[in-house]
Amino acid sequence: MELIRHYFPNLTTDQDHKLGALKALYNEWNTKINVISRKDMDQFYCNHVLHSLSIAKIYSFKKGENVLDIGTGGGFPGIPLAIIFPETNFHLVDSIRKKTRVVQEVAESLQLKNVTVTNDRFEHIKQKHHTIISRAVAPAIKLVDLTIDAMAKNNQHIFLKGGDLKNEKNDLLQKYKSLSWEETALSKFFSEDFFETKKIIKLNS
């Protein structure tokens, strides 16, 4: 948690408490269901929580905004962001039932009233959302293709990816000419080695 407090020094007592409770909750669930790689748990706050919260470095979610987290896995980036933005509605979707079970239990344990969890494929989601977020789920063009029905007018898509995204960018912008692509290296915000090749992409329609 020292890492989170360093980069987000203005946490409220409630936010600090809930973020601080995450590792114990996931450790407990990992003994029953392997949701997060056990070797990765050693870097839990860097590789999962801080990585998720990096979205908050470029965008501040609004009160009442509806956010769809596609392929949420164990609840990232949705759960940490829901803690930081308690007045924003987060809809976390994953097709793997055991993962959504864990996410639901974590959300209930932390009393996150702004989190809804759905076990389904994200292309089946029809409810309109202002913002769609994801973390290394699929190529950008596929993410946009499969969330067309869930996109509200003038929506945005924010996703976390690593490596060279030049081809992904070209493919996407050739098909979706109305979209703009904003790419930011996470090393701009964080000095840890984990973030050296990580990027955050913001697509605006």
Buried (B, 14 or more C-beta within 10 A) or exposed (E): BEBBBEBBEEBEEEBBEBBBBBBEBBEEBBEEEEBBEEEEBEBBBBBBBBBBBBBBBBBEBEEEBBBBBBBBBBBBBBBBBBBBBBEBBBBBBBBBEBBBBBBBBBBEBBEBEBBBBBBEEBBEBEEEBBBBBBBBBBBBBBBBBBBEEBBBEEBBBBBBBEEEBEEBBEBBBEEBEEBEBEEBEBBEBBEBEBBEEBBBBBBEB
